[in-house]
Amino acid sequence: MSFMFKPLAYDDLTAINRPVLTSSIIESMVVGNEEVASSIIKSLGQRQKAVILVDGYVGSNFISFVNELQKQIYNKSSKAFDMKDVYLSEEKINEMTKSNLPLNYEDDPVLLFGNLFEGRIEDFIDYEKLKNRISEILNFDGISIVYGHGCTVKPLLEIASKVIYIDISPKNTAVRAREGKFMNIGDSEVRPFNALMRRNYFVDFEIVVHQRKKLMNENLIDFYIDGNKDDEYKLLPFEAFKELLDTLVKYPFRCKPVYLEGIWGGEYIRKIRNIPMDISKNIAWIFEFIPMEVSIVVDINSCNFELPFATFMSLQGRSIIGEKAYEKFDGYFPIRFNYDDTYHSDGNMSIQVHPQGEFTRKHYNEKGSQDEAYYVVATGHNAKTYVGFKNGADVEEFLDLAEKSQQDGSEVDYKKYINGEDSIPGKQFMLPAGTIHASGQNQLILELGSLTIGSYTYKIYDYNRKDKDGKTRPIHIKNARKVLEHSRNTDWVRKNIAKEPVLIKKDDDFEEFIVGDTDLMYYQTSRVELKTKGCYKSNNNDQFTVITLVDGEEIEVHSESNPEFSFTQKYLEIVVIPSDITDYVIVNKGYQPAVIHKTYLKPNFEKYIL
């Protein structure tokens, strides 16, 4: 959720979608590096002269792929052309993106934040160099392979014989970045991880995602490549790839989670999912469904085909979230979901606050505010959720003490100032931007968030902890002072954002309660308590629903109109019911009662604060 995203190199292969696929999809998939390259070259037929363009997502291994292509070119001459040779100079690109990566150490001591770039890949290209390169390609009597970001700009598309797109998951991009396997666009050497990923989040990703969406929506691709494994490429002709996504969007689906360790990480998810201790002993965040960070895996004839969820949204966004939401949120999935695990840990999350929409639009070029919500899933002894200030607390005194602590390491009695609510499984805390909050130790929280592409957490007090490298964790009191809502105290919290459940539906099989609702946020939540073997029916109303099995063993969710479009969901899995499924049914398949957490947009969501 931010450029500090350092995922564990662990693949959770339980999150596999198994839609029923046509033979045309199954039979058209090609697996294996040599086989993929061979099929592309064979598609050229007898042509002795052709131009192949190889574009892809950030972190794609272009050189390895091009080498495989060239190995398959027999009795023909070939030449590879790197797009790096036609970019503007590194100095010009750095100057162009300077305002997106401000060096404001006073407000942002470790340079976490930035401003989203509004330009396109065309802005990074020297068109005189490109003109000369195209002339060289046209004069070459053989197979020309042009590779790298931006090889699919219009002048090159006009001379292309075949267009290939290599896609990889955001998690694998981050792992490759940590290993120093690629550079930022236009750079001559690899930056340190934090600087590389900061540039990625605020510049490179914006450029590449826009170009990928354009290529897909304008049908400018011939072959789509799953490039997540350098030793096992998977290919689908683009028409088959589109058919795959046309099929997948008819089903409820689950994305592949991503795991991250943290200083306050706990034990709950690791034990439930049997994640080995040598992967991590303290998993703090589980990105179960953060739309810009996760991927989706589809079983194609017992082979796992993986693509970024954002790619799925590029082609099927209207069917996934509904026409009205697609237009309102500019094609982005508008809610994110992750788990915060402090269960059996030795500390709380930091005391923090997030900025409102006016602030994020002005300073980060974001879509809106960073609102959040905590749903308590499981707790140990003495678990607390900290939200709002205590009635009568001296807010300025607390901030001054926190600032002093940052300078001299003194302890702050934060419980004197911050309201602590008992954490009870099933309790929902809505956290509109500006609300001070923290998840306390010894609990598992389902965290929801509003649409921001980056992440803007202003830590106010972090108990003087150091990270695993021994460095003091960053504090952002100056920015926090600008966005904190001082009036949100205990009374306000209990009246407005930590309400008691409201029963809205009941029959012999279930009870449904509204558990999270505030006029300050555009989505709301409910809790469905489903009896053993119980059945629950509802309607999407031209939007989408996200369901989480927060208690119980197993449920099945399916379209009532088309029961074959189904997904079997296990404990703590998060499943999206796309808007194309107008009516849906949830059946408890376990041997015990089940509890389902539902998240959905308000019927008139566009009227609420963003």
ZAMARGU-4260 file (C-alpha; in steps of 0.2 Angstrom, whole numbers, plus 5000, padded with zeros to 4 digits):
<rodrens>
0) 5000/5000/5000 | 5015/5011/5000 | 5032/5011/4992 | 5039/5004/5008 | 5030/4988/5002
5) 5042/4974/5006 | 5032/4958/5004 | 5038/4941/5010 | 5044/4930/4996 | 5030/4918/4999
10) 5016/4912/4988 | 5000/4907/4995 | 4993/4894/4983 | 4976/4892/4992 | 4969/4907/4983
15) 4965/4899/4966 | 4950/4902/4955 | 4943/4888/4946 | 4930/4894/4933 | 4924/4882/4920
20) 4934/4887/4904 | 4931/4883/4886 | 4942/4872/4876 | 4948/4887/4866 | 4956/4895/4881
25) 4963/4879/4888 | 4970/4873/4871 | 4977/4890/4866 | 4988/4892/4882 | 5007/4889/4879
30) 5018/4885/4894 | 5037/4885/4895 | 5050/4898/4889 | 5055/4889/4873 | 5038/4884/4869
35) 5031/4902/4871 | 5045/4910/4861 | 5043/4897/4847 | 5024/4900/4846 | 5027/4919/4844
40) 5040/4917/4830 | 5029/4904/4821 | 5015/4916/4821 | 5026/4927/4809 | 5024/4914/4796
45) 5036/4915/4782 | 5040/4933/4784 | 5059/4937/4783 | 5056/4955/4789 | 5045/4959/4804
50) 5044/4970/4819 | 5040/4963/4836 | 5036/4974/4851 | 5039/4968/4869 | 5031/4979/4882
55) 5027/4975/4900 | 5024/4979/4918 | 5038/4987/4930 | 5050/4973/4934 | 5047/4962/4919
60) 5063/4953/4913 | 5063/4960/4895 | 5081/4954/4891 | 5078/4936/4896 | 5062/4936/4886
65) 5070/4943/4870 | 5085/4931/4872 | 5072/4917/4871 | 5064/4925/4856 | 5080/4926/4847
70) 5085/4908/4850 | 5069/4903/4840 | 5073/4913/4825 | 5081/4901/4812 | 5087/4905/4795
75) 5083/4924/4798 | 5093/4938/4804 | 5087/4947/4820 | 5091/4962/4830 | 5085/4968/4847
80) 5083/4987/4851 | 5081/4993/4869 | 5070/5008/4872 | 5082/5014/4884 | 5092/5021/4869
85) 5078/5033/4864 | 5073/5040/4881 | 5077/5058/4886 | 5093/5060/4897 | 5092/5054/4915
90) 5094/5072/4920 | 5079/5078/4910 | 5068/5064/4917 | 5074/5068/4935 | 5070/5086/4932
95) 5053/5082/4925 | 5048/5071/4940 | 5057/5082/4953 | 5040/5089/4960 | 5033/5072/4961
100) 5047/5067/4973 | 5050/5082/4985 | 5065/5082/4996 | 5055/5088/5011 | 5064/5081/5026
105) 5055/5092/5038 | 5038/5085/5035 | 5043/5068/5028 | 5059/5063/5037 | 5062/5047/5027
110) 5054/5052/5011 | 5039/5041/5012 | 5027/5052/5002 | 5026/5060/4984 | 5014/5067/4971
115) 5007/5056/4958 | 5014/5060/4941 | 5001/5065/4928 | 5012/5062/4912 | 5013/5047/4901
120) 5027/5036/4894 | 5028/5047/4878 | 5034/5061/4889 | 5050/5051/4893 | 5054/5048/4875
125) 5066/5059/4864 | 5057/5059/4847 | 5071/5063/4837 | 5081/5048/4843 | 5065/5038/4841
130) 5063/5044/4823 | 5081/5038/4819 | 5078/5022/4828 | 5063/5018/4817 | 5073/5022/4802
135) 5086/5010/4807 | 5072/4997/4810 | 5064/4999/4793 | 5081/4998/4785 | 5085/4981/4794
140) 5082/4966/4783 | 5076/4954/4796 | 5067/4952/4812 | 5067/4967/4823 | 5063/4966/4842
145) 5060/4982/4851 | 5058/4980/4870 | 5055/4990/4885 | 5043/5002/4893 | 5036/5013/4879
150) 5040/5002/4864 | 5021/5003/4861 | 5020/5021/4858 | 5010/5026/4842 | 5025/5027/4829
155) 5031/5010/4834 | 5014/5002/4834 | 5012/5009/4816 | 5026/4997/4810 | 5023/4983/4822
160) 5020/4965/4816 | 5016/4958/4833 | 5014/4966/4850 | 5018/4956/4866 | 5014/4962/4884
165) 5023/4954/4899 | 5014/4956/4915 | 5019/4952/4933 | 5011/4954/4950 | 5015/4969/4960
170) 5022/4957/4974 | 5035/4950/4962 | 5039/4968/4956 | 5043/4972/4974 | 5053/4957/4977
175) 5063/4960/4961 | 5066/4978/4967 | 5072/4972/4984 | 5085/4961/4974 | 5090/4975/4963
180) 5085/4967/4947 | 5079/4982/4938 | 5080/5001/4937 | 5068/5015/4936 | 5063/5021/4918
185) 5077/5031/4911 | 5090/5027/4925 | 5107/5021/4921 | 5110/5012/4938 | 5099/5004/4951
190) 5093/5016/4965 | 5093/5010/4983 | 5077/5000/4987 | 5067/5014/4995 | 5071/5027/4982
195) 5068/5015/4968 | 5051/5011/4975 | 5046/5029/4979 | 5049/5033/4961 | 5039/5018/4956
200) 5024/5022/4966 | 5023/5040/4961 | 5029/5040/4943 | 5034/5023/4935 | 5018/5014/4940
205) 5007/5028/4935 | 5015/5028/4918 | 5015/5009/4915 | 4998/5006/4922 | 4990/5019/4910
210) 4999/5012/4895 | 4994/4994/4899 | 4976/4999/4901 | 4976/5009/4884 | 4984/4994/4875
215) 4971/4982/4882 | 4956/4992/4880 | 4961/4997/4862 | 4965/4978/4858 | 4983/4983/4853
220) 4990/4967/4860 | 4993/4950/4851 | 5000/4939/4865 | 4998/4941/4884 | 5012/4934/4894
225) 5012/4928/4913 | 5030/4933/4916 | 5030/4930/4935 | 5042/4915/4934 | 5057/4919/4923
230) 5059/4900/4920 | 5041/4897/4915 | 5033/4909/4904 | 5014/4907/4900 | 5006/4914/4885
235) 4988/4917/4880 | 4983/4925/4863 | 4975/4941/4868 | 4958/4935/4862 | 4959/4920/4873
240) 4965/4931/4887 | 4950/4942/4886 | 4938/4927/4885 | 4946/4920/4901 | 4942/4937/4910
245) 4925/4937/4902 | 4922/4920/4911 | 4930/4924/4927 | 4920/4940/4930 | 4904/4929/4930
250) 4910/4921/4946 | 4913/4926/4964 | 4932/4927/4965 | 4947/4928/4977 | 4964/4937/4975
255) 4980/4930/4981 | 4986/4937/4997 | 5002/4945/5001 | 5011/4944/5018 | 5022/4957/5026
260) 5032/4957/5042 | 5032/4971/5055 | 5039/4976/5072 | 5022/4973/5080 | 5017/4958/5070
265) 5008/4943/5078 | 5004/4925/5076 | 4986/4923/5071 | 4986/4922/5052 | 5003/4913/5052
270) 4996/4899/5063 | 4979/4898/5054 | 4987/4897/5037 | 5002/4886/5042 | 5015/4899/5036
275) 5032/4892/5040 | 5042/4900/5054 | 5057/4902/5042 | 5046/4913/5031 | 5043/4925/5046
280) 5040/4925/5064 | 5030/4941/5065 | 5018/4944/5051 | 5010/4961/5053 | 5000/4965/5038
285) 4991/4953/5026 | 4986/4961/5010 | 4971/4950/5007 | 4963/4962/4994 | 4972/4978/4992
290) 4967/4980/4973 | 4984/4989/4967 | 4995/4976/4976 | 4987/4959/4974 | 4986/4947/4959
295) 4973/4934/4954 | 4977/4916/4950 | 4966/4906/4938 | 4967/4887/4936 | 4969/4883/4917
300) 4970/4864/4914 | 4979/4862/4931 | 4991/4876/4928 | 4991/4892/4938 | 4990/4907/4927
305) 4993/4923/4937 | 4989/4942/4932 | 4988/4958/4942 | 4971/4962/4949 | 4973/4979/4941
310) 4974/4971/4924 | 4958/4962/4927 | 4950/4979/4932 | 4957/4987/4916 | 4946/4975/4905
315) 4932/4970/4917 | 4930/4985/4929 | 4913/4990/4924 | 4907/4972/4926 | 4916/4970/4943
320) 4911/4986/4952 | 4896/4992/4941 | 4895/5007/4929 | 4891/5021/4942 | 4905/5016/4953
325) 4917/5014/4938 | 4914/5031/4933 | 4914/5039/4950 | 4931/5031/4955 | 4939/5033/4938
330) 4941/5014/4935 | 4949/5010/4952 | 4942/4997/4964 | 4936/5009/4978 | 4939/4999/4994
335) 4954/4990/5000 | 4955/4975/5013 | 4969/4969/5024 | 4972/4961/5040 | 4982/4969/5054
340) 4989/4955/5066 | 4995/4960/5083 | 4989/4943/5091 | 5001/4937/5104 | 5013/4951/5099
345) 5022/4963/5111 | 5015/4979/5105 | 5002/4990/5097 | 5002/4998/5080 | 5008/5016/5080
350) 4996/5030/5086 | 4992/5038/5069 | 4981/5048/5058 | 4977/5049/5040 | 4973/5065/5029
355) 4957/5071/5022 | 4953/5072/5003 | 4956/5091/5002 | 4974/5088/5009 | 4978/5072/4999
360) 4972/5080/4982 | 4982/5096/4986 | 4998/5088/4991 | 4998/5070/4983 | 4987/5072/4968
365) 4976/5058/4975 | 4958/5054/4972 | 4951/5057/4990 | 4953/5055/5008 | 4962/5040/5017
370) 4947/5034/5027 | 4949/5017/5036 | 4939/5005/5046 | 4943/4992/5059 | 4933/4976/5061
375) 4938/4965/5076 | 4939/4947/5071 | 4948/4939/5086 | 4956/4944/5102 | 4967/4938/5116
380) 4967/4945/5134 | 4965/4964/5137 | 4964/4968/5118 | 4960/4987/5115 | 4957/4997/5100
385) 4962/5015/5102 | 4951/5028/5093 | 4948/5046/5097 | 4954/5057/5111 | 4948/5055/5129
390) 4935/5067/5135 | 4944/5082/5141 | 4961/5077/5135 | 4973/5091/5132 | 4977/5087/5113
395) 4991/5100/5111 | 4999/5094/5127 | 4999/5076/5120 | 5006/5082/5103 | 5020/5092/5112
400) 5025/5077/5122 | 5025/5066/5107 | 5036/5078/5098 | 5048/5079/5113 | 5048/5060/5113
405) 5054/5060/5095 | 5069/5071/5100 | 5074/5064/5117 | 5066/5047/5118 | 5055/5050/5133
410) 5040/5040/5136 | 5023/5046/5134 | 5008/5041/5144 | 4997/5039/5129 | 4983/5031/5138
415) 4980/5047/5147 | 4975/5056/5131 | 4969/5042/5119 | 4952/5034/5121 | 4954/5015/5122
420) 4939/5004/5118 | 4937/4986/5123 | 4940/4975/5107 | 4925/4963/5106 | 4924/4951/5091
425) 4911/4958/5079 | 4914/4976/5084 | 4916/4988/5069 | 4925/5005/5071 | 4924/5017/5056
430) 4939/5028/5055 | 4936/5043/5044 | 4951/5053/5040 | 4957/5065/5054 | 4953/5052/5067
435) 4967/5047/5079 | 4968/5028/5080 | 4978/5013/5083 | 4975/4994/5084 | 4981/4988/5101
440) 4991/4972/5104 | 4983/4954/5105 | 4970/4955/5091 | 4967/4952/5073 | 4959/4966/5064
445) 4950/4966/5047 | 4955/4984/5040 | 4946/4992/5026 | 4952/5008/5017 | 4945/5020/5005
450) 4953/5024/4988 | 4970/5031/4988 | 4984/5024/4977 | 4998/5028/4989 | 4997/5027/5008
455) 4998/5042/5019 | 5000/5037/5037 | 5006/5050/5049 | 5013/5042/5064 | 5011/5053/5080
460) 5018/5041/5093 | 5027/5024/5090 | 5033/5020/5108 | 5051/5025/5103 | 5053/5008/5094
465) 5066/5004/5081 | 5064/4994/5065 | 5073/4978/5063 | 5088/4987/5056 | 5089/4997/5072
470) 5083/5013/5065 | 5070/5024/5073 | 5054/5023/5065 | 5048/5039/5056 | 5036/5051/5065
475) 5026/5064/5056 | 5019/5075/5069 | 5020/5091/5058 | 5008/5084/5045 | 4997/5076/5059
480) 4994/5093/5067 | 4987/5099/5050 | 4974/5085/5048 | 4969/5079/5066 | 4951/5082/5071
485) 4953/5087/5090 | 4935/5086/5093 | 4933/5068/5090 | 4933/5062/5108 | 4926/5047/5117
490) 4908/5054/5116 | 4909/5058/5098 | 4917/5041/5094 | 4903/5031/5103 | 4889/5041/5095
495) 4896/5042/5077 | 4909/5029/5072 | 4908/5014/5085 | 4889/5012/5085 | 4880/4997/5092
500) 4874/4984/5079 | 4857/4988/5071 | 4846/4973/5066 | 4840/4975/5048 | 4835/4957/5042
505) 4830/4941/5051 | 4823/4924/5047 | 4825/4906/5052 | 4842/4905/5044 | 4851/4921/5048
510) 4851/4938/5056 | 4859/4953/5048 | 4865/4969/5057 | 4872/4985/5051 | 4889/4987/5060
515) 4898/5001/5052 | 4890/5017/5045 | 4894/5035/5045 | 4890/5050/5034 | 4909/5054/5033
520) 4912/5038/5022 | 4905/5031/5006 | 4904/5013/5011 | 4896/5003/5025 | 4897/4986/5033
525) 4885/4973/5039 | 4887/4957/5049 | 4877/4941/5044 | 4876/4928/5057 | 4872/4912/5048
530) 4865/4897/5057 | 4872/4879/5054 | 4866/4874/5036 | 4858/4891/5035 | 4855/4901/5018
535) 4856/4920/5015 | 4851/4928/4999 | 4854/4946/4993 | 4855/4958/4978 | 4870/4968/4972
540) 4859/4982/4965 | 4871/4986/4951 | 4886/4987/4962 | 4898/4974/4971 | 4899/4966/4987
545) 4914/4960/4997 | 4912/4946/5009 | 4924/4939/5023 | 4921/4923/5032 | 4925/4930/5050
550) 4919/4915/5059 | 4915/4897/5054 | 4922/4884/5043 | 4916/4885/5025 | 4903/4894/5015
555) 4898/4893/4997 | 4893/4909/4987 | 4885/4908/4970 | 4873/4917/4958 | 4855/4913/4962
560) 4851/4914/4943 | 4866/4904/4938 | 4871/4892/4952 | 4886/4885/4942 | 4895/4902/4945
565) 4901/4898/4963 | 4915/4899/4975 | 4919/4889/4991 | 4925/4901/5004 | 4936/4896/5019
570) 4939/4905/5036 | 4946/4923/5034 | 4946/4922/5015 | 4939/4938/5006 | 4929/4936/4991
575) 4922/4948/4979 | 4904/4946/4972 | 4905/4956/4955 | 4891/4968/4950 | 4887/4956/4936
580) 4880/4944/4948 | 4864/4953/4952 | 4857/4941/4965 | 4868/4930/4976 | 4866/4916/4988
585) 4877/4911/5003 | 4875/4894/5010 | 4884/4888/5026 | 4893/4872/5022 | 4901/4870/5038
590) 4896/4860/5054 | 4894/4876/5065 | 4886/4893/5063 | 4896/4906/5052 | 4898/4924/5053
595) 4900/4934/5037 | 4906/4952/5036 | 4899/4962/5021 | 4906/4978/5013 | 4897/4988/5000
600) 4895/5005/4993 | 4880/5015/5000 | 4866/5016/4988 | 4869/5035/4985 | 4888/5033/4988
605) 4892/5047/4976 | 4885/5060/4988 | 4897/5056/5002 | 4914/5063/5006 | 4928/5057/4995
</rodrens>
